[in-house]
Amino acid sequence: MSSAEVTRLRRLLAEGVACVAAEEGITIIDGGTQAGVMQMIGEGRAAARDCALLLGVCPAALVSWPGRALSPPVLSTADLVKDAGLTNWWLMVAMLPLIMAGVTVCYFLVRTTVV
């Protein structure tokens, strides 16, 4: 991708996707890594005046916990509801393939509202 294309994509994600998600109260689900489009989504979300909920899901092996040993939560719908207070059925459905595949994942919820 050329630098001009990357710049246009960053703008689309920051001014388009992230802003619309914040305005409409939409939860963004992505791969949870600091690379490529996922990084751009995170940057766009951080720059938005009102922030949307961002749920990043990635393999536990990609997560580092500075200063402590890795102890990733094992994802289940019950854990997600209990830990995050989420009751959205579509979010549970989105996670079901990972749960059924027995994939150990870490999930991160970032909810910040700028007042």
Secondary structure, DSSP 8 states (H G I E B T S, - for coil): --HHHHHHHHHIIIIIIIHHHHHHT--EEE---SSHHHHHHHHHHHHSSS---EEEEEEGGG---TTS--------HHHHHHHH----HHHHHHHHHHHHTT--EEEEEE-----
